[in-house]
Amino acid sequence: MKNNSTPLDLNGTGYCASFNFRKTARAVTRLYDTALKESGIRSTQFAILVGIAKSQPVSIGKLGDLLVIDGTTLTRSLRLLEKEGLIAISNRAAKRQRFLTLTAKGVDTLARAVPAWRKAQEQFVRTVGSDYWFTLRGELERLAHVAIDLGKPPKPGATLGSS
């Protein structure tokens, strides 16, 4: 028998979007971390390195927007990647921006990691079904935009439900 010792009304909290997304994200992260272990990087580092590689040189702000990572968390991760010699961070440039590039070691590390990532990705997609994954990926992208928009402060004079 379930012992509900709290007087709080927690009815419906199991449907919480944040709880369910985080639970799923932890499980998926664990899968990819295991797959990438031999390459020496974690899935979070892989995502950052891929983001840099696809857009380099890329400003820290643009990378944060692309990956939807807050500045403090991103800066901490970038410092670790820089310390490991995987990325280079430029001095402040125009508009006080700093730009990121992969080092030769970063390119080599990413080249070692991509085959392991591909294997995990193919296994994951094969297991859930490619049509389902394609649809879900689009929905996840849409939900990310919804959450970003909902997290923005309201425009002055805007009423609830207006844009």
Backbone as JSON, one array per atom type, in Angstrom:
{
  "sequence": "MKNNSTPLDLNGTGYCASFNFRKTARAVTRLYDTALKESGIRSTQFAILVGIAKSQPVSIGKLGDLLVIDGTTLTRSLRLLEKEGLIAISNRAAKRQRFLTLTAKGVDTLARAVPAWRKAQEQFVRTVGSDYWFTLRGELERLAHVAIDLGKPPKPGATLGSS",
  "N": [[0.84, -1.18, 0.0], [0.49, 2.23, -0.77], [2.09, 4.84, 0.9], [1.17, 7.93, 1.55], [2.65, 10.42, 2.82], [2.78, 13.14, 2.76], [1.17, 16.3, 3.11], [0.76, 17.79, 0.88], [-0.82, 18.66, -2.18], [-0.09, 16.91, -4.81], [-1.14, 16.09, -7.13], [-1.16, 15.42, -10.56], [1.46, 16.22, -11.04], [3.13, 14.36, -12.17], [2.79, 14.65, -14.85], [4.28, 16.75, -15.57], [6.0, 18.78, -17.81], [8.71, 19.57, -17.67], [9.82, 17.71, -15.8], [9.4, 15.26, -17.19], [10.75, 15.69, -19.65], [13.36, 16.08, -18.67], [13.87, 13.61, -17.44], [13.8, 11.89, -19.65], [15.85, 13.08, -21.15], [18.06, 12.59, -19.48], [18.22, 9.78, -19.65], [18.68, 9.39, -22.42], [21.04, 10.86, -22.7], [22.74, 9.31, -21.1], [22.87, 6.99, -22.67], [24.23, 7.94, -25.0], [26.57, 8.96, -23.82], [27.77, 6.61, -22.92], [28.24, 5.38, -25.39], [30.1, 7.17, -26.48], [32.26, 7.02, -24.81], [34.81, 5.78, -25.3], [35.98, 7.64, -26.99], [36.7, 9.66, -25.37], [35.19, 11.87, -24.73], [32.15, 13.39, -23.52], [28.59, 13.26, -24.23], [27.5, 15.83, -24.05], [29.75, 17.43, -24.48], [30.36, 16.58, -27.04], [28.15, 17.6, -28.48], [28.65, 20.36, -28.24], [31.15, 20.56, -29.53], [30.44, 19.72, -32.12], [28.62, 21.75, -32.76], [30.36, 23.95, -32.84], [32.12, 23.1, -34.88], [30.44, 23.05, -37.12], [29.92, 25.72, -37.59], [32.16, 27.32, -37.38], [34.4, 30.14, -37.56], [32.57, 30.66, -34.57], [30.53, 32.76, -32.59], [30.43, 32.93, -29.02], [27.94, 33.61, -27.96], [26.2, 33.06, -30.13], [26.55, 30.28, -30.36], [25.55, 29.49, -27.87], [22.85, 30.22, -28.21], [22.18, 28.51, -30.34], [22.47, 25.96, -29.17], [20.82, 26.22, -27.04], [21.76, 26.84, -24.42], [22.49, 28.23, -21.29], [24.51, 31.14, -20.59], [26.37, 30.95, -18.41], [26.64, 28.17, -17.89], [27.51, 27.32, -20.43], [29.94, 28.76, -20.68], [31.46, 27.59, -18.62], [31.64, 24.95, -19.6], [33.0, 25.45, -22.0], [35.45, 26.43, -21.07], [36.55, 24.12, -19.95], [36.81, 22.53, -22.26], [38.62, 24.1, -23.62], [40.8, 23.98, -21.86], [41.42, 21.29, -22.14], [42.48, 21.4, -24.61], [40.93, 21.25, -26.89], [39.44, 23.22, -28.1], [39.76, 26.61, -29.31], [39.57, 29.84, -27.95], [38.91, 33.01, -28.96], [40.39, 36.31, -28.47], [38.55, 39.15, -27.3], [36.57, 40.53, -29.83], [35.2, 42.63, -32.42], [32.3, 44.31, -31.28], [32.63, 43.25, -28.8], [32.63, 40.47, -28.8], [33.52, 37.01, -28.46], [35.14, 34.42, -30.21], [34.86, 31.01, -31.28], [36.79, 28.19, -32.19], [37.67, 24.95, -33.44], [40.51, 23.17, -32.33], [43.39, 21.45, -33.74], [43.59, 19.12, -32.23], [40.98, 19.03, -31.27], [39.56, 18.6, -33.64], [40.57, 16.06, -34.3], [39.66, 14.59, -32.07], [36.89, 14.85, -32.37], [36.65, 13.55, -34.83], [37.25, 10.94, -34.04], [35.1, 10.48, -32.37], [32.74, 10.69, -33.9], [32.14, 8.26, -35.45], [31.35, 6.51, -33.34], [29.22, 7.94, -32.32], [27.53, 7.87, -34.58], [26.94, 5.13, -34.7], [25.52, 4.75, -32.28], [23.41, 6.51, -32.76], [22.22, 5.42, -35.07], [21.39, 2.95, -34.03], [19.57, 3.81, -32.07], [17.63, 5.18, -33.65], [16.82, 3.1, -35.33], [15.65, 1.44, -33.42], [13.5, 2.97, -32.36], [12.2, 3.6, -34.66], [12.41, 5.03, -37.85], [10.54, 6.78, -39.09], [8.97, 7.55, -36.91], [10.98, 8.79, -35.33], [11.75, 10.91, -37.03], [9.39, 12.45, -37.07], [9.07, 12.94, -34.3], [11.44, 14.37, -33.75], [11.0, 16.75, -35.15], [8.79, 17.67, -33.69], [9.99, 17.99, -31.17], [11.74, 20.08, -31.75], [9.87, 22.08, -32.33], [8.62, 22.28, -29.8], [10.77, 23.17, -28.28], [11.06, 25.76, -29.29], [8.59, 26.81, -28.49], [8.87, 26.73, -25.68], [11.06, 28.46, -25.38], [9.93, 30.86, -26.32], [7.85, 31.18, -24.44], [9.37, 31.62, -22.2], [10.37, 34.14, -22.51], [10.41, 37.54, -21.42], [7.31, 39.35, -21.05], [6.18, 41.62, -23.58], [6.17, 45.15, -23.19], [3.0, 46.45, -22.38], [1.66, 44.34, -23.51], [-0.96, 41.94, -23.48], [-2.14, 39.03, -21.79], [-1.95, 36.2, -23.81], [-1.69, 37.59, -26.14], [0.46, 38.55, -28.89]],
  "CA": [[0.0, 0.0, 0.0], [1.22, 3.48, -0.89], [1.98, 5.71, 2.07], [1.29, 9.32, 1.15], [2.87, 11.11, 4.09], [2.81, 14.6, 2.59], [-0.15, 16.93, 2.98], [0.72, 18.55, -0.35], [-1.58, 18.12, -3.31], [0.85, 16.74, -5.92], [-1.89, 15.52, -8.24], [-0.83, 15.95, -11.87], [2.87, 16.57, -11.22], [3.76, 13.36, -13.03], [2.63, 15.09, -16.24], [5.11, 17.95, -15.71], [6.85, 18.75, -19.0], [10.12, 19.63, -17.26], [10.19, 16.42, -15.21], [9.43, 14.22, -18.21], [11.85, 15.97, -20.58], [14.64, 15.84, -17.98], [14.01, 12.15, -17.25], [14.16, 11.35, -20.96], [17.17, 13.61, -21.51], [19.09, 11.85, -18.71], [18.35, 8.43, -20.21], [19.31, 9.49, -23.74], [22.42, 11.29, -22.45], [23.49, 8.15, -20.61], [23.1, 6.12, -23.83], [25.27, 8.52, -25.86], [27.81, 9.02, -23.04], [28.34, 5.26, -22.97], [28.73, 5.16, -26.76], [31.23, 8.05, -26.76], [33.27, 6.88, -23.77], [36.13, 5.47, -25.87], [36.53, 8.82, -27.65], [37.2, 10.55, -24.33], [34.3, 13.01, -24.49], [30.75, 13.08, -23.18], [27.64, 13.71, -25.26], [27.37, 17.28, -23.97], [30.92, 17.98, -25.15], [30.19, 16.25, -28.46], [27.21, 18.57, -29.04], [29.33, 21.65, -28.33], [32.17, 20.46, -30.58], [29.73, 19.69, -33.42], [28.1, 23.1, -32.98], [31.49, 24.79, -33.25], [32.64, 22.62, -36.17], [29.51, 23.39, -38.21], [29.76, 27.17, -37.78], [33.35, 28.06, -36.95], [34.39, 30.58, -36.16], [31.24, 30.99, -34.08], [30.58, 33.51, -31.34], [29.93, 32.2, -27.86], [26.5, 33.89, -27.87], [25.47, 32.33, -31.18], [26.58, 28.87, -29.99], [24.6, 29.33, -26.77], [21.51, 30.26, -28.79], [22.0, 27.29, -31.14], [22.35, 24.8, -28.3], [19.91, 26.59, -25.95], [22.52, 26.68, -23.17], [22.7, 29.53, -20.67], [25.88, 31.61, -20.69], [27.23, 30.45, -17.33], [26.89, 26.75, -18.15], [28.31, 27.22, -21.64], [31.29, 29.25, -20.39], [32.13, 26.56, -17.83], [31.96, 23.84, -20.52], [34.02, 25.91, -22.95], [36.73, 26.5, -20.37], [37.05, 22.74, -19.84], [37.24, 22.1, -23.6], [39.84, 24.86, -23.92], [41.85, 23.41, -21.01], [41.78, 20.0, -22.73], [43.11, 21.67, -25.89], [40.03, 20.87, -27.99], [38.95, 24.43, -28.76], [40.44, 27.88, -29.07], [38.66, 30.95, -27.71], [39.6, 34.23, -29.39], [40.27, 37.5, -27.65], [37.34, 39.9, -27.66], [36.64, 41.18, -31.16], [34.18, 43.66, -32.61], [31.09, 44.13, -30.46], [33.06, 42.53, -27.59], [32.34, 39.05, -28.93], [34.63, 36.07, -28.52], [34.81, 33.41, -31.2], [35.33, 29.66, -30.98], [37.21, 27.3, -33.28], [38.27, 23.69, -33.01], [41.95, 23.01, -32.54], [43.68, 20.18, -34.42], [43.23, 18.06, -31.28], [39.52, 18.99, -31.25], [39.14, 17.94, -34.89], [40.91, 14.63, -34.15], [38.75, 14.01, -31.07], [35.57, 14.75, -33.0], [36.74, 12.5, -35.86], [37.18, 9.65, -33.34], [33.8, 10.36, -31.72], [31.63, 10.62, -34.85], [31.69, 6.89, -35.74], [30.64, 5.98, -32.17], [27.93, 8.63, -32.29], [26.7, 7.33, -35.67], [26.49, 3.8, -34.32], [24.47, 4.92, -31.27], [22.28, 7.18, -33.41], [21.56, 4.44, -35.94], [20.73, 1.96, -33.18], [18.44, 4.48, -31.46], [16.61, 5.43, -34.68], [16.31, 1.8, -35.75], [14.82, 0.92, -32.35], [12.24, 3.73, -32.24], [11.61, 3.7, -36.0], [12.87, 6.27, -38.48], [9.41, 7.7, -39.29], [8.64, 8.1, -35.59], [12.05, 9.69, -34.94], [11.68, 12.12, -37.85], [8.26, 13.22, -36.57], [9.37, 13.38, -32.94], [12.48, 15.39, -33.81], [10.32, 17.98, -35.53], [7.98, 18.1, -32.54], [10.91, 18.48, -30.14], [12.19, 21.4, -32.21], [8.74, 22.99, -32.13], [8.44, 22.47, -28.36], [11.88, 24.02, -27.81], [10.71, 27.14, -29.64], [7.48, 27.21, -27.62], [9.42, 26.99, -24.35], [11.87, 29.68, -25.47], [9.01, 31.99, -26.43], [7.15, 31.34, -23.16], [10.33, 32.09, -21.21], [10.73, 35.54, -22.75], [9.56, 38.47, -20.67], [6.25, 39.92, -21.88], [6.44, 42.94, -24.15], [5.4, 46.18, -22.48], [1.66, 46.71, -22.9], [1.05, 43.12, -24.05], [-1.9, 41.26, -22.59], [-2.03, 37.58, -21.82], [-2.5, 35.59, -25.01], [-1.37, 38.37, -27.35], [1.86, 38.45, -29.29]],
  "C": [[0.89, 1.25, 0.0], [0.99, 4.33, 0.35], [2.22, 7.14, 1.6], [1.39, 10.16, 2.41], [2.91, 12.63, 3.95], [1.41, 15.16, 2.46], [-0.29, 17.73, 1.69], [-0.14, 17.86, -1.4], [-0.65, 18.08, -4.51], [0.18, 16.1, -7.13], [-1.49, 16.21, -9.55], [0.64, 16.26, -12.09], [3.64, 15.56, -12.06], [3.66, 13.7, -14.52], [3.49, 16.32, -16.54], [6.05, 17.8, -16.91], [8.33, 18.73, -18.61], [10.59, 18.29, -16.71], [10.36, 15.36, -16.29], [10.53, 14.44, -19.25], [13.2, 15.67, -19.93], [14.9, 14.35, -17.79], [14.47, 11.51, -18.57], [15.55, 11.81, -21.38], [18.27, 12.89, -20.75], [19.3, 10.46, -19.29], [19.05, 8.46, -21.56], [20.77, 9.92, -23.6], [23.27, 10.12, -21.99], [23.82, 7.19, -21.77], [24.27, 6.64, -24.68], [26.6, 8.67, -25.11], [28.53, 7.68, -23.07], [28.95, 5.0, -24.35], [30.0, 5.96, -27.03], [32.41, 7.88, -25.8], [34.68, 6.66, -24.32], [36.79, 6.68, -26.53], [37.05, 9.84, -26.64], [36.35, 11.78, -24.09], [32.9, 12.51, -24.15], [29.84, 13.66, -24.26], [27.44, 15.22, -25.23], [28.54, 17.97, -24.67], [30.86, 17.74, -26.65], [29.28, 17.29, -29.12], [27.87, 19.94, -29.21], [30.37, 21.62, -29.45], [31.54, 20.44, -31.97], [29.2, 21.08, -33.74], [29.19, 24.06, -33.43], [31.94, 24.4, -34.65], [31.75, 23.04, -37.34], [29.48, 24.88, -38.52], [31.02, 27.98, -37.53], [33.87, 29.03, -38.0], [32.99, 31.03, -35.76], [31.38, 31.75, -32.76], [29.98, 32.66, -30.22], [28.41, 32.39, -27.74], [25.69, 33.11, -28.89], [25.44, 30.83, -30.86], [25.6, 28.59, -28.86], [23.16, 29.32, -27.26], [21.21, 28.97, -29.56], [21.72, 26.08, -30.26], [21.37, 25.01, -27.14], [20.56, 26.28, -24.59], [22.74, 28.08, -22.6], [24.2, 29.85, -20.64], [26.82, 31.05, -19.64], [27.61, 28.99, -17.57], [27.79, 26.57, -19.36], [29.75, 27.65, -21.38], [32.08, 28.21, -19.6], [32.55, 25.38, -18.73], [33.05, 24.23, -21.5], [35.39, 25.99, -22.31], [37.37, 25.11, -20.24], [37.56, 22.24, -21.19], [38.52, 22.83, -24.01], [41.03, 24.29, -23.13], [42.34, 22.07, -21.56], [42.41, 20.17, -24.11], [42.25, 21.34, -27.1], [39.48, 22.06, -28.75], [39.87, 25.6, -28.47], [39.37, 28.95, -28.92], [39.43, 32.23, -28.02], [39.54, 35.3, -28.31], [39.01, 38.23, -28.1], [37.56, 40.64, -28.98], [35.61, 42.3, -31.21], [32.94, 43.31, -31.8], [31.37, 43.28, -29.22], [32.74, 41.03, -27.62], [33.65, 38.25, -28.91], [34.19, 34.93, -29.42], [35.52, 32.1, -30.87], [35.72, 28.94, -32.26], [37.71, 26.01, -32.66], [39.77, 23.76, -33.24], [42.15, 21.72, -33.33], [43.31, 19.0, -33.52], [41.7, 17.91, -31.2], [38.97, 18.3, -32.48], [39.4, 16.44, -34.79], [39.95, 13.93, -33.19], [37.36, 13.83, -31.66], [35.56, 13.67, -34.07], [36.68, 11.11, -35.23], [35.78, 9.41, -32.77], [32.65, 10.12, -32.7], [31.22, 9.18, -35.18], [30.92, 6.26, -34.57], [29.27, 6.62, -32.05], [27.0, 8.06, -33.36], [26.13, 5.97, -35.3], [25.35, 3.9, -33.29], [23.22, 5.53, -31.89], [21.5, 6.2, -34.28], [20.8, 3.4, -35.13], [19.47, 2.57, -32.55], [17.3, 4.65, -32.47], [15.99, 4.12, -35.16], [15.34, 1.24, -34.71], [13.48, 1.65, -32.25], [11.5, 3.84, -33.56], [11.94, 5.05, -36.62], [11.72, 7.26, -38.71], [9.03, 8.37, -37.97], [9.69, 9.12, -35.17], [11.98, 11.0, -35.73], [10.55, 13.03, -37.35], [8.55, 13.78, -35.18], [10.41, 14.48, -32.93], [11.89, 16.75, -34.18], [9.48, 18.54, -34.39], [8.86, 18.64, -31.42], [11.43, 19.87, -30.48], [11.09, 22.44, -31.98], [8.55, 23.29, -30.65], [9.57, 23.32, -27.77], [11.57, 25.48, -28.09], [9.56, 27.66, -28.77], [8.02, 27.58, -26.24], [10.27, 28.26, -24.33], [10.97, 30.91, -25.5], [8.28, 32.24, -25.1], [8.07, 31.89, -22.07], [10.76, 33.53, -21.39], [9.84, 36.44, -21.91], [8.5, 39.08, -21.58], [6.65, 41.31, -22.39], [5.62, 43.96, -23.38], [4.05, 46.42, -23.16], [0.97, 45.48, -23.45], [0.11, 42.53, -23.01], [-1.71, 39.76, -22.76], [-2.69, 37.03, -23.08], [-2.24, 36.38, -26.28], [0.1, 38.24, -27.66], [2.48, 39.81, -29.41]]
}
